[in-house]
């Protein structure tokens, strides 16, 4: 299981995946808005998204949980 965390704090602008969805390493999971910049959060491993811990319009702190991926 790979936990995905935010590298920077910011607002959740877009959630691009949902639980049960397969992702490849490097796929964008979420886009954060930080200081007027779009910051993509990418999958560190290939696998299946098991959980999404954020919602569009919400906020996340640096190091906060974004998602969990079961490695394939």
PQR file of N, CA, C, O and H, with PARSE charges and radii, in Angstrom:
ATOM      1  N   UNK A   1       0.852  -1.180   0.000 -0.4000 1.5000
ATOM      2  CA  UNK A   1       0.000   0.000   0.000 -0.0000 2.0000
ATOM      3  C   UNK A   1       0.893   1.237   0.000  0.5500 1.7000
ATOM      4  O   UNK A   1       1.799   1.366   0.824 -0.5500 1.4000
ATOM      5  N   UNK A   2       0.625   2.138  -0.931 -0.4000 1.5000
ATOM      6  CA  UNK A   2       1.390   3.385  -1.007 -0.0000 2.0000
ATOM      7  C   UNK A   2       0.479   4.540  -0.597  0.5500 1.7000
ATOM      8  O   UNK A   2      -0.598   4.727  -1.163 -0.5500 1.4000
ATOM      9  H   UNK A   2      -0.111   2.034  -1.600  0.4000 1.0000
ATOM     10  N   UNK A   3       0.921   5.301   0.383 -0.4000 1.5000
ATOM     11  CA  UNK A   3       0.191   6.491   0.797 -0.0000 2.0000
ATOM     12  C   UNK A   3       0.724   7.680   0.016  0.5500 1.7000
ATOM     13  O   UNK A   3       1.936   7.864  -0.093 -0.5500 1.4000
ATOM     14  H   UNK A   3       1.796   5.149   0.843  0.4000 1.0000
ATOM     15  N   UNK A   4      -0.180   8.485  -0.525 -0.4000 1.5000
ATOM     16  CA  UNK A   4       0.189   9.665  -1.296 -0.0000 2.0000
ATOM     17  C   UNK A   4      -0.089  10.875  -0.421  0.5500 1.7000
ATOM     18  O   UNK A   4      -1.193  11.034   0.100 -0.5500 1.4000
ATOM     19  H   UNK A   4      -1.164   8.335  -0.436  0.4000 1.0000
ATOM     20  N   UNK A   5       0.926  11.736  -0.261 -0.4000 1.5000
ATOM     21  CA  UNK A   5       0.776  12.925   0.572 -0.0000 2.0000
ATOM     22  C   UNK A   5       1.059  14.186  -0.243  0.5500 1.7000
ATOM     23  O   UNK A   5       1.655  14.128  -1.318 -0.5500 1.4000
ATOM     24  H   UNK A   5       1.822  11.607  -0.685  0.4000 1.0000
ATOM     25  N   UNK A   6       0.623  15.313   0.287 -0.4000 1.5000
ATOM     26  CA  UNK A   6       0.813  16.596  -0.382 -0.0000 2.0000
ATOM     27  C   UNK A   6       2.233  17.106  -0.151  0.5500 1.7000
ATOM     28  O   UNK A   6       2.708  17.145   0.984 -0.5500 1.4000
ATOM     29  H   UNK A   6       0.139  15.360   1.160  0.4000 1.0000
ATOM     30  N   UNK A   7       2.906  17.495  -1.231 -0.4000 1.5000
ATOM     31  CA  UNK A   7       4.246  18.072  -1.106 -0.0000 2.0000
ATOM     32  C   UNK A   7       4.175  19.514  -0.635  0.5500 1.7000
ATOM     33  O   UNK A   7       5.117  20.027  -0.032 -0.5500 1.4000
ATOM     34  H   UNK A   7       2.520  17.463  -2.153  0.4000 1.0000
ATOM     35  N   UNK A   8       3.046  20.169  -0.915 -0.4000 1.5000
ATOM     36  CA  UNK A   8       2.816  21.552  -0.494 -0.0000 2.0000
ATOM     37  C   UNK A   8       1.394  21.658   0.044  0.5500 1.7000
ATOM     38  O   UNK A   8       0.532  20.849  -0.299 -0.5500 1.4000
ATOM     39  H   UNK A   8       2.280  19.752  -1.404  0.4000 1.0000
ATOM     40  N   UNK A   9       1.158  22.637   0.873 -0.4000 1.5000
ATOM     41  CA  UNK A   9      -0.188  22.895   1.345 -0.0000 2.0000
ATOM     42  C   UNK A   9      -0.946  23.719   0.317  0.5500 1.7000
ATOM     43  O   UNK A   9      -0.345  24.500  -0.420 -0.5500 1.4000
ATOM     44  H   UNK A   9       1.858  23.294   1.152  0.4000 1.0000
ATOM     45  N   UNK A  10      -2.243  23.552   0.264 -0.4000 1.5000
ATOM     46  CA  UNK A  10      -3.035  24.345  -0.669 -0.0000 2.0000
ATOM     47  C   UNK A  10      -4.472  23.892  -0.707  0.5500 1.7000
ATOM     48  O   UNK A  10      -4.904  23.064   0.095 -0.5500 1.4000
ATOM     49  H   UNK A  10      -2.732  22.918   0.862  0.4000 1.0000
ATOM     50  N   UNK A  11      -5.204  24.445  -1.649 -0.4000 1.5000
ATOM     51  CA  UNK A  11      -6.603  24.075  -1.855 -0.0000 2.0000
ATOM     52  C   UNK A  11      -6.689  22.989  -2.918  0.5500 1.7000
ATOM     53  O   UNK A  11      -5.920  22.978  -3.879 -0.5500 1.4000
ATOM     54  H   UNK A  11      -4.853  25.118  -2.300  0.4000 1.0000
ATOM     55  N   UNK A  12      -7.633  22.080  -2.729 -0.4000 1.5000
ATOM     56  CA  UNK A  12      -7.843  21.006  -3.700 -0.0000 2.0000
ATOM     57  C   UNK A  12      -8.680  21.575  -4.836  0.5500 1.7000
ATOM     58  O   UNK A  12      -9.859  21.884  -4.658 -0.5500 1.4000
ATOM     59  H   UNK A  12      -8.258  22.089  -1.948  0.4000 1.0000
ATOM     60  N   UNK A  13      -8.062  21.712  -6.004 -0.4000 1.5000
ATOM     61  CA  UNK A  13      -8.741  22.287  -7.157 -0.0000 2.0000
ATOM     62  C   UNK A  13      -9.500  21.224  -7.933  0.5500 1.7000
ATOM     63  O   UNK A  13     -10.666  21.427  -8.272 -0.5500 1.4000
ATOM     64  H   UNK A  13      -7.104  21.461  -6.149  0.4000 1.0000
ATOM     65  N   UNK A  14      -8.855  20.080  -8.223 -0.4000 1.5000
ATOM     66  CA  UNK A  14      -9.488  19.004  -8.983 -0.0000 2.0000
ATOM     67  C   UNK A  14      -9.053  17.653  -8.429  0.5500 1.7000
ATOM     68  O   UNK A  14      -7.881  17.444  -8.117 -0.5500 1.4000
ATOM     69  H   UNK A  14      -7.908  19.915  -7.948  0.4000 1.0000
ATOM     70  N   UNK A  15     -10.011  16.742  -8.310 -0.4000 1.5000
ATOM     71  CA  UNK A  15      -9.732  15.337  -7.999 -0.0000 2.0000
ATOM     72  C   UNK A  15      -9.998  14.572  -9.289  0.5500 1.7000
ATOM     73  O   UNK A  15     -11.128  14.549  -9.777 -0.5500 1.4000
ATOM     74  H   UNK A  15     -10.963  16.911  -8.563  0.4000 1.0000
ATOM     75  N   UNK A  16      -8.962  13.946  -9.843 -0.4000 1.5000
ATOM     76  CA  UNK A  16      -9.052  13.326 -11.166 -0.0000 2.0000
ATOM     77  C   UNK A  16      -9.283  11.818 -11.146  0.5500 1.7000
ATOM     78  O   UNK A  16      -9.512  11.212 -12.192 -0.5500 1.4000
ATOM     79  H   UNK A  16      -8.044  13.964  -9.447  0.4000 1.0000
ATOM     80  N   UNK A  17      -9.225  11.213  -9.965 -0.4000 1.5000
ATOM     81  CA  UNK A  17      -9.410   9.757  -9.862 -0.0000 2.0000
ATOM     82  C   UNK A  17     -10.432   9.448  -8.780  0.5500 1.7000
ATOM     83  O   UNK A  17     -10.795  10.312  -7.982 -0.5500 1.4000
ATOM     84  H   UNK A  17      -9.039  11.706  -9.115  0.4000 1.0000
ATOM     85  N   UNK A  18     -10.890   8.201  -8.767 -0.4000 1.5000
ATOM     86  CA  UNK A  18     -11.823   7.769  -7.730 -0.0000 2.0000
ATOM     87  C   UNK A  18     -11.421   6.375  -7.259  0.5500 1.7000
ATOM     88  O   UNK A  18     -10.696   5.672  -7.963 -0.5500 1.4000
ATOM     89  H   UNK A  18     -10.596   7.500  -9.415  0.4000 1.0000
ATOM     90  N   UNK A  19     -11.882   5.965  -6.078 -0.4000 1.5000
ATOM     91  CA  UNK A  19     -11.549   4.628  -5.582 -0.0000 2.0000
ATOM     92  C   UNK A  19     -11.948   3.545  -6.580  0.5500 1.7000
ATOM     93  O   UNK A  19     -13.015   3.600  -7.192 -0.5500 1.4000
ATOM     94  H   UNK A  19     -12.472   6.536  -5.506  0.4000 1.0000
ATOM     95  N   UNK A  20     -11.071   2.571  -6.727 -0.4000 1.5000
ATOM     96  CA  UNK A  20     -11.296   1.472  -7.661 -0.0000 2.0000
ATOM     97  C   UNK A  20     -10.662   1.694  -9.022  0.5500 1.7000
ATOM     98  O   UNK A  20     -10.588   0.775  -9.838 -0.5500 1.4000
ATOM     99  H   UNK A  20     -10.204   2.527  -6.230  0.4000 1.0000
ATOM    100  N   UNK A  21     -10.203   2.918  -9.265 -0.4000 1.5000
ATOM    101  CA  UNK A  21      -9.600   3.245 -10.561 -0.0000 2.0000
ATOM    102  C   UNK A  21      -8.140   2.796 -10.600  0.5500 1.7000
ATOM    103  O   UNK A  21      -7.406   2.964  -9.626 -0.5500 1.4000
ATOM    104  H   UNK A  21     -10.263   3.664  -8.602  0.4000 1.0000
ATOM    105  N   UNK A  22      -7.725   2.224 -11.731 -0.4000 1.5000
ATOM    106  CA  UNK A  22      -6.334   1.833 -11.931 -0.0000 2.0000
ATOM    107  C   UNK A  22      -5.528   3.045 -12.390  0.5500 1.7000
ATOM    108  O   UNK A  22      -5.998   3.848 -13.196 -0.5500 1.4000
ATOM    109  H   UNK A  22      -8.322   2.087 -12.522  0.4000 1.0000
ATOM    110  N   UNK A  23      -4.314   3.166 -11.867 -0.4000 1.5000
ATOM    111  CA  UNK A  23      -3.430   4.268 -12.253 -0.0000 2.0000
ATOM    112  C   UNK A  23      -2.039   3.720 -12.554  0.5500 1.7000
ATOM    113  O   UNK A  23      -1.634   2.682 -12.030 -0.5500 1.4000
ATOM    114  H   UNK A  23      -3.932   2.514 -11.212  0.4000 1.0000
ATOM    115  N   UNK A  24      -1.322   4.439 -13.406 -0.4000 1.5000
ATOM    116  CA  UNK A  24       0.070   4.116 -13.704 -0.0000 2.0000
ATOM    117  C   UNK A  24       0.957   5.051 -12.893  0.5500 1.7000
ATOM    118  O   UNK A  24       0.528   6.132 -12.490 -0.5500 1.4000
ATOM    119  H   UNK A  24      -1.651   5.282 -13.831  0.4000 1.0000
ATOM    120  N   UNK A  25       2.182   4.635 -12.657 -0.4000 1.5000
ATOM    121  CA  UNK A  25       3.136   5.499 -11.976 -0.0000 2.0000
ATOM    122  C   UNK A  25       3.261   6.809 -12.763  0.5500 1.7000
ATOM    123  O   UNK A  25       3.475   6.792 -13.976 -0.5500 1.4000
ATOM    124  H   UNK A  25       2.530   3.756 -12.984  0.4000 1.0000
ATOM    125  N   UNK A  26       3.129   7.923 -12.076 -0.4000 1.5000
ATOM    126  CA  UNK A  26       3.238   9.225 -12.723 -0.0000 2.0000
ATOM    127  C   UNK A  26       1.920   9.846 -13.151  0.5500 1.7000
ATOM    128  O   UNK A  26       1.887  11.012 -13.544 -0.5500 1.4000
ATOM    129  H   UNK A  26       2.955   7.937 -11.091  0.4000 1.0000
ATOM    130  N   UNK A  27       0.819   9.077 -13.081 -0.4000 1.5000
ATOM    131  CA  UNK A  27      -0.498   9.639 -13.410 -0.0000 2.0000
ATOM    132  C   UNK A  27      -0.872  10.709 -12.385  0.5500 1.7000
ATOM    133  O   UNK A  27      -0.583  10.563 -11.197 -0.5500 1.4000
ATOM    134  H   UNK A  27       0.846   8.129 -12.762  0.4000 1.0000
ATOM    135  N   UNK A  28      -1.511  11.776 -12.844 -0.4000 1.5000
ATOM    136  CA  UNK A  28      -1.957  12.835 -11.938 -0.0000 2.0000
ATOM    137  C   UNK A  28      -3.228  12.381 -11.227  0.5500 1.7000
ATOM    138  O   UNK A  28      -4.196  11.962 -11.863 -0.5500 1.4000
ATOM    139  H   UNK A  28      -1.746  11.895 -13.809  0.4000 1.0000
ATOM    140  N   UNK A  29      -3.208  12.473  -9.897 -0.4000 1.5000
ATOM    141  CA  UNK A  29      -4.349  12.069  -9.080 -0.0000 2.0000
ATOM    142  C   UNK A  29      -5.213  13.266  -8.705  0.5500 1.7000
ATOM    143  O   UNK A  29      -6.441  13.224  -8.788 -0.5500 1.4000
ATOM    144  H   UNK A  29      -2.423  12.813  -9.381  0.4000 1.0000
ATOM    145  N   UNK A  30      -4.538  14.332  -8.291 -0.4000 1.5000
ATOM    146  CA  UNK A  30      -5.196  15.523  -7.760 -0.0000 2.0000
ATOM    147  C   UNK A  30      -4.396  16.732  -8.215  0.5500 1.7000
ATOM    148  O   UNK A  30      -3.180  16.649  -8.392 -0.5500 1.4000
ATOM    149  H   UNK A  30      -3.541  14.366  -8.223  0.4000 1.0000
ATOM    150  N   UNK A  31      -5.080  17.857  -8.405 -0.4000 1.5000
ATOM    151  CA  UNK A  31      -4.385  19.115  -8.682 -0.0000 2.0000
ATOM    152  C   UNK A  31      -4.671  20.067  -7.528  0.5500 1.7000
ATOM    153  O   UNK A  31      -5.826  20.362  -7.220 -0.5500 1.4000
ATOM    154  H   UNK A  31      -6.068  17.924  -8.262  0.4000 1.0000
ATOM    155  N   UNK A  32      -3.605  20.541  -6.899 -0.4000 1.5000
ATOM    156  CA  UNK A  32      -3.716  21.508  -5.811 -0.0000 2.0000
ATOM    157  C   UNK A  32      -3.489  22.905  -6.361  0.5500 1.7000
ATOM    158  O   UNK A  32      -2.787  23.082  -7.356 -0.5500 1.4000
ATOM    159  H   UNK A  32      -2.667  20.302  -7.149  0.4000 1.0000
ATOM    160  N   UNK A  33      -4.083  23.894  -5.713 -0.4000 1.5000
ATOM    161  CA  UNK A  33      -3.835  25.297  -6.041 -0.0000 2.0000
ATOM    162  C   UNK A  33      -3.088  25.887  -4.853  0.5500 1.7000
ATOM    163  O   UNK A  33      -3.582  25.908  -3.726 -0.5500 1.4000
ATOM    164  H   UNK A  33      -4.653  23.750  -4.904  0.4000 1.0000
ATOM    165  N   UNK A  34      -1.886  26.363  -5.141 -0.4000 1.5000
ATOM    166  CA  UNK A  34      -1.039  26.917  -4.090 -0.0000 2.0000
ATOM    167  C   UNK A  34      -0.404  28.201  -4.613  0.5500 1.7000
ATOM    168  O   UNK A  34       0.349  28.162  -5.586 -0.5500 1.4000
ATOM    169  H   UNK A  34      -1.485  26.346  -6.057  0.4000 1.0000
ATOM    170  N   UNK A  35      -0.692  29.324  -3.990 -0.4000 1.5000
ATOM    171  CA  UNK A  35      -0.141  30.619  -4.392 -0.0000 2.0000
ATOM    172  C   UNK A  35      -0.384  30.881  -5.881  0.5500 1.7000
ATOM    173  O   UNK A  35       0.524  31.290  -6.604 -0.5500 1.4000
ATOM    174  H   UNK A  35      -1.304  29.355  -3.200  0.4000 1.0000
ATOM    175  N   UNK A  36      -1.627  30.638  -6.331 -0.4000 1.5000
ATOM    176  CA  UNK A  36      -2.061  30.875  -7.715 -0.0000 2.0000
ATOM    177  C   UNK A  36      -1.392  29.952  -8.735  0.5500 1.7000
ATOM    178  O   UNK A  36      -1.460  30.205  -9.937 -0.5500 1.4000
ATOM    179  H   UNK A  36      -2.365  30.306  -5.743  0.4000 1.0000
ATOM    180  N   UNK A  37      -0.750  28.891  -8.262 -0.4000 1.5000
ATOM    181  CA  UNK A  37      -0.113  27.921  -9.161 -0.0000 2.0000
ATOM    182  C   UNK A  37      -0.840  26.587  -9.037  0.5500 1.7000
ATOM    183  O   UNK A  37      -1.315  26.228  -7.960 -0.5500 1.4000
ATOM    184  H   UNK A  37      -0.695  28.685  -7.285  0.4000 1.0000
ATOM    185  N   UNK A  38      -0.925  25.853 -10.152 -0.4000 1.5000
ATOM    186  CA  UNK A  38      -1.480  24.508 -10.139 -0.0000 2.0000
ATOM    187  C   UNK A  38      -0.348  23.518  -9.866  0.5500 1.7000
ATOM    188  O   UNK A  38       0.664  23.502 -10.567 -0.5500 1.4000
ATOM    189  H   UNK A  38      -0.540  26.145 -11.028  0.4000 1.0000
ATOM    190  N   UNK A  39      -0.536  22.699  -8.840 -0.4000 1.5000
ATOM    191  CA  UNK A  39       0.493  21.736  -8.447 -0.0000 2.0000
ATOM    192  C   UNK A  39      -0.092  20.329  -8.569  0.5500 1.7000
ATOM    193  O   UNK A  39      -0.960  19.958  -7.779 -0.5500 1.4000
ATOM    194  H   UNK A  39      -1.357  22.713  -8.270  0.4000 1.0000
ATOM    195  N   UNK A  40       0.371  19.535  -9.552 -0.4000 1.5000
ATOM    196  CA  UNK A  40      -0.155  18.172  -9.687 -0.0000 2.0000
ATOM    197  C   UNK A  40       0.414  17.251  -8.600  0.5500 1.7000
ATOM    198  O   UNK A  40       1.583  17.350  -8.227 -0.5500 1.4000
ATOM    199  H   UNK A  40       1.076  19.836 -10.194  0.4000 1.0000
ATOM    200  N   UNK A  41      -0.441  16.361  -8.109 -0.4000 1.5000
ATOM    201  CA  UNK A  41      -0.017  15.302  -7.186 -0.0000 2.0000
ATOM    202  C   UNK A  41      -0.108  14.018  -7.985  0.5500 1.7000
ATOM    203  O   UNK A  41      -1.189  13.644  -8.440 -0.5500 1.4000
ATOM    204  H   UNK A  41      -1.391  16.281  -8.412  0.4000 1.0000
ATOM    205  N   UNK A  42       1.032  13.331  -8.162 -0.4000 1.5000
ATOM    206  CA  UNK A  42       1.083  12.165  -9.042 -0.0000 2.0000
ATOM    207  C   UNK A  42       1.223  10.868  -8.262  0.5500 1.7000
ATOM    208  O   UNK A  42       1.675  10.854  -7.117 -0.5500 1.4000
ATOM    209  H   UNK A  42       1.910  13.636  -7.792  0.4000 1.0000
ATOM    210  N   UNK A  43       0.827   9.785  -8.906 -0.4000 1.5000
ATOM    211  CA  UNK A  43       0.930   8.451  -8.313 -0.0000 2.0000
ATOM    212  C   UNK A  43       2.399   8.036  -8.253  0.5500 1.7000
ATOM    213  O   UNK A  43       3.088   8.057  -9.273 -0.5500 1.4000
ATOM    214  H   UNK A  43       0.460   9.797  -9.836  0.4000 1.0000
ATOM    215  N   UNK A  44       2.886   7.659  -7.067 -0.4000 1.5000
ATOM    216  CA  UNK A  44       4.275   7.219  -6.959 -0.0000 2.0000
ATOM    217  C   UNK A  44       4.497   5.791  -7.457  0.5500 1.7000
ATOM    218  O   UNK A  44       5.628   5.385  -7.723 -0.5500 1.4000
ATOM    219  H   UNK A  44       2.327   7.643  -6.238  0.4000 1.0000
ATOM    220  N   UNK A  45       3.403   5.036  -7.579 -0.4000 1.5000
ATOM    221  CA  UNK A  45       3.462   3.634  -8.022 -0.0000 2.0000
ATOM    222  C   UNK A  45       2.252   3.336  -8.904  0.5500 1.7000
ATOM    223  O   UNK A  45       1.268   4.076  -8.891 -0.5500 1.4000
ATOM    224  H   UNK A  45       2.485   5.366  -7.362  0.4000 1.0000
ATOM    225  N   UNK A  46       2.331   2.256  -9.663 -0.4000 1.5000
ATOM    226  CA  UNK A  46       1.174   1.772 -10.418 -0.0000 2.0000
ATOM    227  C   UNK A  46       0.318   0.928  -9.494  0.5500 1.7000
ATOM    228  O   UNK A  46       0.834   0.243  -8.611 -0.5500 1.4000
ATOM    229  H   UNK A  46       3.130   1.655  -9.673  0.4000 1.0000
ATOM    230  N   UNK A  47      -0.988   0.977  -9.696 -0.4000 1.5000
ATOM    231  CA  UNK A  47      -1.878   0.173  -8.863 -0.0000 2.0000
ATOM    232  C   UNK A  47      -3.308   0.631  -8.956  0.5500 1.7000
ATOM    233  O   UNK A  47      -3.723   1.229  -9.949 -0.5500 1.4000
ATOM    234  H   UNK A  47      -1.408   1.533 -10.413  0.4000 1.0000
ATOM    235  N   UNK A  48      -4.069   0.341  -7.899 -0.4000 1.5000
ATOM    236  CA  UNK A  48      -5.479   0.694  -7.830 -0.0000 2.0000
ATOM    237  C   UNK A  48      -5.704   1.658  -6.674  0.5500 1.7000
ATOM    238  O   UNK A  48      -5.268   1.407  -5.550 -0.5500 1.4000
ATOM    239  H   UNK A  48      -3.731  -0.145  -7.093  0.4000 1.0000
ATOM    240  N   UNK A  49      -6.389   2.762  -6.957 -0.4000 1.5000
ATOM    241  CA  UNK A  49      -6.706   3.733  -5.910 -0.0000 2.0000
ATOM    242  C   UNK A  49      -7.695   3.076  -4.947  0.5500 1.7000
ATOM    243  O   UNK A  49      -8.758   2.614  -5.360 -0.5500 1.4000
ATOM    244  H   UNK A  49      -6.743   2.966  -7.869  0.4000 1.0000
ATOM    245  N   UNK A  50      -7.340   3.039  -3.667 -0.4000 1.5000
ATOM    246  CA  UNK A  50      -8.233   2.436  -2.676 -0.0000 2.0000
ATOM    247  C   UNK A  50      -8.983   3.487  -1.870  0.5500 1.7000
ATOM    248  O   UNK A  50     -10.106   3.246  -1.428 -0.5500 1.4000
ATOM    249  H   UNK A  50      -6.476   3.414  -3.331  0.4000 1.0000
ATOM    250  N   UNK A  51      -8.366   4.659  -1.676 -0.4000 1.5000
ATOM    251  CA  UNK A  51      -9.003   5.716  -0.901 -0.0000 2.0000
ATOM    252  C   UNK A  51      -8.593   7.077  -1.436  0.5500 1.7000
ATOM    253  O   UNK A  51      -7.469   7.260  -1.904 -0.5500 1.4000
ATOM    254  H   UNK A  51      -7.454   4.855  -2.035  0.4000 1.0000
ATOM    255  N   UNK A  52      -9.513   8.031  -1.361 -0.4000 1.5000
ATOM    256  CA  UNK A  52      -9.224   9.440  -1.629 -0.0000 2.0000
ATOM    257  C   UNK A  52      -9.541  10.177  -0.333  0.5500 1.7000
ATOM    258  O   UNK A  52     -10.655  10.074   0.182 -0.5500 1.4000
ATOM    259  H   UNK A  52     -10.425   7.883  -0.981  0.4000 1.0000
ATOM    260  N   UNK A  53      -8.583  10.911   0.193 -0.4000 1.5000
ATOM    261  CA  UNK A  53      -8.744  11.576   1.490 -0.0000 2.0000
ATOM    262  C   UNK A  53      -9.099  13.052   1.380  0.5500 1.7000
ATOM    263  O   UNK A  53      -9.232  13.728   2.401 -0.5500 1.4000
ATOM    264  H   UNK A  53      -7.679  10.995  -0.225  0.4000 1.0000
ATOM    265  N   UNK A  54      -9.257  13.569   0.157 -0.4000 1.5000
ATOM    266  CA  UNK A  54      -9.550  14.993  -0.034 -0.0000 2.0000
ATOM    267  C   UNK A  54     -10.760  15.147  -0.950  0.5500 1.7000
ATOM    268  O   UNK A  54     -11.152  14.209  -1.644 -0.5500 1.4000
ATOM    269  H   UNK A  54      -9.149  13.020  -0.672  0.4000 1.0000
ATOM    270  N   UNK A  55     -11.345  16.341  -0.940 -0.4000 1.5000
ATOM    271  CA  UNK A  55     -12.474  16.646  -1.818 -0.0000 2.0000
ATOM    272  C   UNK A  55     -12.214  17.988  -2.484  0.5500 1.7000
ATOM    273  O   UNK A  55     -11.551  18.859  -1.921 -0.5500 1.4000
ATOM    274  H   UNK A  55     -11.026  17.103  -0.376  0.4000 1.0000
ATOM    275  N   UNK A  56     -12.750  18.143  -3.695 -0.4000 1.5000
ATOM    276  CA  UNK A  56     -12.589  19.406  -4.401 -0.0000 2.0000
ATOM    277  C   UNK A  56     -13.140  20.546  -3.539  0.5500 1.7000
ATOM    278  O   UNK A  56     -14.213  20.437  -2.946 -0.5500 1.4000
ATOM    279  H   UNK A  56     -13.289  17.436  -4.152  0.4000 1.0000
ATOM    280  N   UNK A  57     -12.380  21.634  -3.487 -0.4000 1.5000
ATOM    281  CA  UNK A  57     -12.769  22.790  -2.690 -0.0000 2.0000
ATOM    282  C   UNK A  57     -12.242  22.741  -1.270  0.5500 1.7000
ATOM    283  O   UNK A  57     -12.300  23.741  -0.554 -0.5500 1.4000
ATOM    284  H   UNK A  57     -11.509  21.722  -3.969  0.4000 1.0000
ATOM    285  N   UNK A  58     -11.726  21.591  -0.851 -0.4000 1.5000
ATOM    286  CA  UNK A  58     -11.168  21.450   0.485 -0.0000 2.0000
ATOM    287  C   UNK A  58      -9.722  21.930   0.519  0.5500 1.7000
ATOM    288  O   UNK A  58      -9.174  22.370  -0.492 -0.5500 1.4000
ATOM    289  H   UNK A  58     -11.679  20.778  -1.433  0.4000 1.0000
ATOM    290  N   UNK A  59      -9.129  21.841   1.674 -0.4000 1.5000
ATOM    291  CA  UNK A  59      -7.738  22.253   1.847 -0.0000 2.0000
ATOM    292  C   UNK A  59      -6.934  21.080   2.386  0.5500 1.7000
ATOM    293  O   UNK A  59      -7.467  20.176   3.030 -0.5500 1.4000
ATOM    294  H   UNK A  59      -9.574  21.484   2.495  0.4000 1.0000
ATOM    295  N   UNK A  60      -5.642  21.120   2.104 -0.4000 1.5000
ATOM    296  CA  UNK A  60      -4.731  20.097   2.616 -0.0000 2.0000
ATOM    297  C   UNK A  60      -3.438  20.788   3.035  0.5500 1.7000
ATOM    298  O   UNK A  60      -2.975  21.720   2.379 -0.5500 1.4000
ATOM    299  H   UNK A  60      -5.209  21.854   1.581  0.4000 1.0000
ATOM    300  N   UNK A  61      -2.869  20.319   4.129 -0.4000 1.5000
ATOM    301  CA  UNK A  61      -1.605  20.865   4.612 -0.0000 2.0000
ATOM    302  C   UNK A  61      -0.442  20.096   3.997  0.5500 1.7000
ATOM    303  O   UNK A  61      -0.611  18.972   3.524 -0.5500 1.4000
ATOM    304  H   UNK A  61      -3.246  19.561   4.663  0.4000 1.0000
ATOM    305  N   UNK A  62       0.723  20.703   4.007 -0.4000 1.5000
ATOM    306  CA  UNK A  62       1.931  20.014   3.534 -0.0000 2.0000
ATOM    307  C   UNK A  62       2.093  18.721   4.320  0.5500 1.7000
ATOM    308  O   UNK A  62       2.047  18.721   5.550 -0.5500 1.4000
ATOM    309  H   UNK A  62       0.860  21.616   4.391  0.4000 1.0000
ATOM    310  N   UNK A  63       2.284  17.624   3.604 -0.4000 1.5000
ATOM    311  CA  UNK A  63       2.428  16.322   4.243 -0.0000 2.0000
ATOM    312  C   UNK A  63       1.107  15.638   4.554  0.5500 1.7000
ATOM    313  O   UNK A  63       1.091  14.501   5.026 -0.5500 1.4000
ATOM    314  H   UNK A  63       2.322  17.623   2.605  0.4000 1.0000
ATOM    315  N   UNK A  64      -0.007  16.325   4.291 -0.4000 1.5000
ATOM    316  CA  UNK A  64      -1.329  15.755   4.563 -0.0000 2.0000
ATOM    317  C   UNK A  64      -1.665  14.646   3.586  0.5500 1.7000
ATOM    318  O   UNK A  64      -1.145  14.611   2.471 -0.5500 1.4000
ATOM    319  H   UNK A  64       0.006  17.248   3.908  0.4000 1.0000
ATOM    320  N   UNK A  65      -2.542  13.733   4.011 -0.4000 1.5000
ATOM    321  CA  UNK A  65      -2.906  12.598   3.150 -0.0000 2.0000
ATOM    322  C   UNK A  65      -3.766  13.027   1.963  0.5500 1.7000
ATOM    323  O   UNK A  65      -4.676  13.845   2.097 -0.5500 1.4000
ATOM    324  H   UNK A  65      -2.964  13.762   4.917  0.4000 1.0000
ATOM    325  N   UNK A  66      -3.457  12.459   0.810 -0.4000 1.5000
ATOM    326  CA  UNK A  66      -4.208  12.713  -0.419 -0.0000 2.0000
ATOM    327  C   UNK A  66      -4.970  11.445  -0.823  0.5500 1.7000
ATOM    328  O   UNK A  66      -6.182  11.486  -1.034 -0.5500 1.4000
ATOM    329  H   UNK A  66      -2.717  11.795   0.702  0.4000 1.0000
ATOM    330  N   UNK A  67      -4.259  10.329  -0.929 -0.4000 1.5000
ATOM    331  CA  UNK A  67      -4.871   9.086  -1.404 -0.0000 2.0000
ATOM    332  C   UNK A  67      -4.045   7.900  -0.948  0.5500 1.7000
ATOM    333  O   UNK A  67      -2.939   8.050  -0.428 -0.5500 1.4000
ATOM    334  H   UNK A  67      -3.274  10.296  -0.758  0.4000 1.0000
ATOM    335  N   UNK A  68      -4.609   6.709  -1.156 -0.4000 1.5000
ATOM    336  CA  UNK A  68      -3.900   5.452  -0.920 -0.0000 2.0000
ATOM    337  C   UNK A  68      -4.024   4.609  -2.182  0.5500 1.7000
ATOM    338  O   UNK A  68      -5.076   4.570  -2.819 -0.5500 1.4000
ATOM    339  H   UNK A  68      -5.507   6.588  -1.579  0.4000 1.0000
ATOM    340  N   UNK A  69      -2.932   3.933  -2.533 -0.4000 1.5000
ATOM    341  CA  UNK A  69      -2.892   3.102  -3.746 -0.0000 2.0000
ATOM    342  C   UNK A  69      -2.398   1.711  -3.364  0.5500 1.7000
ATOM    343  O   UNK A  69      -1.363   1.565  -2.713 -0.5500 1.4000
ATOM    344  H   UNK A  69      -2.077   3.964  -2.015  0.4000 1.0000
ATOM    345  N   UNK A  70      -3.147   0.698  -3.776 -0.4000 1.5000
ATOM    346  CA  UNK A  70      -2.711  -0.687  -3.620 -0.0000 2.0000
ATOM    347  C   UNK A  70      -1.857  -1.005  -4.833  0.5500 1.7000
ATOM    348  O   UNK A  70      -2.336  -0.963  -5.967 -0.5500 1.4000
ATOM    349  H   UNK A  70      -3.988   0.817  -4.304  0.4000 1.0000
ATOM    350  N   UNK A  71      -0.587  -1.323  -4.594 -0.4000 1.5000
ATOM    351  CA  UNK A  71       0.342  -1.581  -5.700 -0.0000 2.0000
ATOM    352  C   UNK A  71      -0.055  -2.848  -6.451  0.5500 1.7000
ATOM    353  O   UNK A  71      -0.538  -3.821  -5.871 -0.5500 1.4000
ATOM    354  H   UNK A  71      -0.198  -1.356  -3.673  0.4000 1.0000
ATOM    355  N   UNK A  72       0.170  -2.797  -7.781 -0.4000 1.5000
ATOM    356  CA  UNK A  72      -0.155  -3.970  -8.597 -0.0000 2.0000
ATOM    357  C   UNK A  72       1.098  -4.735  -8.949  0.5500 1.7000
ATOM    358  O   UNK A  72       1.025  -5.756  -9.633 -0.5500 1.4000
ATOM    359  H   UNK A  72       0.562  -2.006  -8.252  0.4000 1.0000
TER
END
